[in-house]
Amino acid sequence: MNTRETHPSDLTEVKRPSPSRLGSGRRILRAVALTATVPYLGLKTLWLCGSHLGIPEGSVLREPGPFFNVANAVTLAMDACVILLVLVLTRPWGIRVPGPLLTVPVFVATGLLTPILLGFPGQLLVRAVGFGTDPAVEAARKPFLDPWVFHVVYGGFTVQGLALAALFVPYARERWGRAWRGVTGERLPSSTGVVAAAAAAVGLAVAGELVYWAFGGPAGLGAERAAAYSADTAVVSAAHAICALAAGAGALLLARGGTLRARWPLGLAWIGGAAALNWGAWMTVAAMGPQLDGGEGPPATTLLIYAGQMITGLLTGTVLIRFLATRRPG
């Protein structure tokens, strides 16, 4: 029998305002989120149509080939799904969408956007204080995309991520608010504790290697990637390390129970686990295709880190599902 402490109101769905009754703040957020998809969707559409906007002479993207065309089409579709997701979160019919049809794309969006939300502002910050890539090193690199493309695309992703988070929280509170009410409560079964410990151990190992790379360690990167080290790549590695640590910490806190407010470990497990799993999978898929710069593919150690990220995310997700199962009514 589940002995977690619950309030009687947690055992039934509470009638809450429909998403149709949006305040001005959520209406603005909806418009901002939809507008933020335009630059990426526009660029991808132009590239699929053969345009070279933002692609300099000499770039491998001038003759992308079938793999890159497919990749452009897939990523175009993924960002277009953000439009549908925004509508689900803000339209009256959105509250009736089956849970799995919503939570899966939200989990993927959380995972792909979180490292960008950490990394892109971090890169802008280190550049602002004078620790950006050496101009001579930048000039010596093979041309890939015009610099403005990076700022437009990742700026749009950052706005998307912030707006989606601000829209999802009130939606989730209306629909599943009972899941994070109160404290974590009773310790989960020992088998779940073992899974949580494994998630924390793998996440710690992954984070350790990523931090090593962030501080310029070359082992496991390969000669080309080690030579390309910069403050920008350091920030990216640090962002992924933070996500792996958050996933492991969230899993442990959910499994051990106690008097901690449930929203905090749930947030760590959801955000950290999603980022670790989805980015690990994304980078693994990217590693299987031709390299954008025409150079060597990632070495075995790097692929192991991607696998470690996925394992961390999967184990954390298992703990998260087990915890949420104990919070169901009945």
Disulfide bonds with the S-S distance in Angstrom:
none
